[in-house]
Amino acid sequence: MIQWHPLFVEILRPWVEDYFDLVTNMPVGDLPREADITLVRRIATGRLPFHGIWRHLTTWNVLELKGPPVAEHVGDVDLLVELGLGIDRRLNAKRKADGSRSLPPEQISFWYLANSLRRRFLEGCCGRLGKLESLESGVWRATILGRPMFFVSRIDLTVDPDSIPLHLGAAEPR
């Protein structure tokens, strides 16, 4: 079975590495359990140059990627929230230990990225999260415990030619 997370990170890294640190297999507690997700943690200050979906990145972003052959499941949203809250708790504990203040909930976002998000899945998410707001073609947002949660359907996404390419061999990042 293809592991899509490492490939996704390697494609994303050249575009965001000046602004964000990408971490995979993030520990979420004291147990050796790790999340099969990616953490995109902001390291730069100032205005970000991103367009398209990446303009919604917050200070900390917990991403769950479902590769092309994997169907979306509403139960995965529960797991993403559970793991995301664990990562939030762990990183904020580290900030406090370092003498910094905890990040406010709106600076921690959860992302569910899939090849396709069917209407039935989105309706199931509404049942768990309440209203989903359509931000643009293929992108929806909800709020869970004050944290933004984004849902992205690759096949429904409108791709701006100046944004991150969805294939290899495209123009080099700035």
C-alpha positions in Angstrom: 0.0 0.0 0.0 1.3 3.5 -0.9 2.0 5.8 2.0 0.7 9.2 0.7 1.7 11.3 3.7 5.5 11.3 3.0 4.9 12.1 -0.7 2.5 14.9 0.2 5.0 16.4 2.5 7.8 16.2 0.0 5.7 18.0 -2.6 4.5 20.6 -0.1 7.9 21.3 1.6 9.6 23.4 -1.1 6.6 25.8 -1.2 6.1 26.4 2.5 9.5 25.6 4.2 10.5 29.2 4.5 7.3 29.9 6.5 6.3 26.6 8.1 8.0 23.6 9.7 6.5 20.3 8.5 6.4 17.4 10.9 5.0 13.9 10.2 4.2 11.2 12.8 3.7 13.8 15.5 3.5 12.3 19.0 0.2 13.1 20.6 0.7 12.1 24.2 3.0 10.3 26.6 2.2 6.9 25.0 4.1 5.9 21.9 1.0 6.5 19.8 1.7 8.7 16.8 -0.7 10.4 14.4 -0.7 9.4 10.7 -1.0 13.1 9.9 1.2 16.0 9.1 1.7 19.1 11.3 2.5 22.3 9.5 3.8 24.7 12.1 4.4 28.4 11.2 8.0 29.6 11.8 8.0 32.9 9.9 6.4 36.2 10.9 4.7 38.7 8.7 2.3 38.4 5.8 2.3 35.1 4.0 2.5 35.0 0.1 0.1 32.1 -0.4 -3.0 32.1 -2.6 -5.7 29.5 -2.9 -6.4 27.1 -0.1 -3.0 27.7 1.6 -4.0 31.3 2.5 -6.1 29.7 5.2 -3.1 28.2 7.0 -3.0 29.1 10.7 0.0 29.1 13.1 -0.5 25.3 13.7 -2.2 23.1 11.1 -3.0 19.4 11.6 -3.5 17.8 8.2 -5.1 14.4 7.5 -4.5 13.3 3.9 -6.6 10.6 2.3 -4.7 9.4 -0.8 -6.5 8.8 -4.1 -7.6 5.2 -3.5 -8.9 5.9 0.0 -12.5 6.8 0.5 -13.5 9.4 3.1 -15.2 8.4 6.3 -17.0 10.6 8.8 -15.4 8.7 11.6 -12.0 9.9 10.4 -13.1 13.4 11.3 -13.6 12.3 15.0 -10.0 10.9 15.0 -8.6 14.0 13.4 -10.2 16.2 16.0 -9.0 13.9 18.8 -5.5 13.7 17.6 -5.4 17.4 16.7 -6.5 18.3 20.3 -3.8 16.0 21.6 -1.2 17.8 19.5 -2.6 21.2 20.5 -2.3 20.2 24.2 1.2 18.8 23.8 2.5 21.9 21.9 0.9 24.3 24.2 2.4 22.5 27.2 5.8 22.9 25.6 5.1 26.6 25.0 4.2 27.1 28.7 7.3 25.2 29.8 9.3 27.6 27.6 7.6 30.6 29.2 5.3 31.5 26.3 1.6 31.8 26.3 -0.7 29.1 24.8 -1.9 29.8 21.3 -5.6 30.8 21.1 -7.9 28.1 19.6 -8.4 30.0 16.3 -4.6 29.7 15.6 -4.8 25.9 15.5 -6.6 24.4 12.5 -7.5 20.9 11.4 -7.5 19.9 7.7 -9.1 16.9 6.1 -7.8 16.6 2.5 -9.1 13.9 0.2 -9.3 13.1 -3.5 -13.0 13.5 -3.4 -15.5 14.5 -0.7 -19.0 13.2 -1.6 -22.2 15.0 -0.5 -23.0 12.1 1.9 -19.7 12.6 3.7 -20.2 16.4 3.9 -23.8 15.9 5.3 -22.4 13.5 7.9 -19.8 16.2 8.9 -22.7 18.7 9.3 -24.3 16.2 11.7 -21.2 16.2 13.8 -20.0 19.8 13.5 -23.0 21.9 12.5 -22.9 24.2 9.6 -20.2 23.8 6.9 -19.4 27.0 5.1 -18.4 26.7 1.5 -15.3 29.0 1.0 -14.7 28.2 -2.6 -15.0 25.3 -5.0 -13.8 22.2 -3.2 -13.2 23.9 0.1 -15.4 24.0 3.2 -14.9 25.3 6.7 -16.4 24.4 10.1 -15.5 25.3 13.6 -14.8 22.8 16.4 -14.1 24.0 19.9 -13.1 27.4 18.5 -10.7 25.9 16.0 -11.2 26.2 12.2 -11.6 22.9 10.4 -11.1 22.7 6.7 -12.3 20.1 4.2 -10.7 19.9 0.8 -11.8 17.9 -2.2 -9.0 17.7 -4.7 -11.2 17.0 -7.7 -13.5 19.9 -7.0 -10.7 22.4 -6.3 -10.2 25.3 -8.6 -6.5 25.5 -9.1 -4.9 28.9 -9.6 -1.9 28.6 -11.9 0.2 30.7 -9.5 -0.6 28.5 -6.6 1.1 25.2 -5.6 0.9 22.7 -8.5 -0.9 19.4 -8.1 1.7 17.6 -10.2 5.5 17.2 -10.3 7.5 19.1 -12.9 5.8 22.4 -12.5 7.5 25.7 -12.1 9.9 26.1 -9.2 8.6 27.8 -6.0 9.6 31.4 -5.3 
